[in-house]
Amino acid sequence: MSSWVFRRIKVGDFGLVLRYNGREWGEFNVGTENFLYDVWGPTLDDIYAVGLSGTLAHFNGQRWQLQPVRLRDDLLSLSGTDAAGVYAVGTQGRVLRLEAGEWVPEPSGIDVGLRAVKATENGAVYAVGDQGTILRRPAG
């Protein structure tokens, strides 16, 4: 995904999403009062947002829809590529992978918070977190 998409979408407090259309910022609410921490998507009509208490939402180009993940852990970051797939990470070592439209837990082997995730074009996925944690999921 090109970096211009990231500059056009911002998330924040009480489920707020801001989207820039080239002239002005428009407000959207994803249908939750939970704080949102990160946003990612391959295109402007396929966007995901994550946040407090397992909040995970998807925008399909028409509307936002909350995704049923039934978590108490905060989700703090998400990233994806065609080669790696889409991943979300959060507190308590939480890792979720998007598979066939469903978010599936993936064991991380740790219980410390994961603060950021980056999927690479070659298929590897990196996550970093508390206490100097660095995780790598190899490509393939």
Protein Blocks (a to p, Z undefined) as FASTA:
>chain_A
ZZklmmmpccdeehiacddehjaccdddehiabdcfbdcdfbfklccdddeehiacddeh
jaccdddehpabdcfbdcddfknopcdddehhiacddeehiacdddehiabdcfbdcddf
kopacdddeehiacdddeZZ
